């Protein structure tokens, strides 16, 4: 098969798959994931039912694939922020704030409960944890993050604290949360030094 033709077919398949994912997430957000049928997905995505079943066996499989795509996009966004040039502490702050805003703007509660389970979510959390741990280690090496607490513990602190962003009422409150988290990551100032600065 010619290379150009192969790429065209691959692009077409990706477009069809994306149309299915987008249509299903829209239906699930509007009606609830348990109410969506494969017939509705076929109609909303403009894909025949026979073709739809070539891509996915069920609505649940589609929603899991949609969530995997969302997670991959978010991880790419965070990686771009974490890998940019500049101060390690600034990069850490940028990543934590971006992740908090992602949690704040996440899909509806019913859809979230449906997709936030299973092995694919465990993998996503592991990837996120490894990424945050690397940034914390880099920031600690230049004195921006405390070293009296193990990186794994600080990672757990960050990830769990940032989950609260999903229930906050505004972006301003999300940014305040990030500032509080960052304050907890700062190196402790020795008591004597603190007194010298005050006097």
DAVEN-V369570 format. One line per field, one symbol per residue. phi: phi as a letter, one per 40 degrees, with the letter a starting at -180 (. if undefined). Layout:
# DAVEN-V369570
phi=???
This chain:
# DAVEN-V369570
phi=.dccccccccccccccccccccccccccccbgccccbccccdcccgbccccdcccacacdcccccccdccccccccccccccccchccccccccccccccccccccdddcccccccagcccdccccccdcccdccccccccbgcbcbcbcdcccccdcccccccccbccaccccccdcccccccccdccddcccccccc
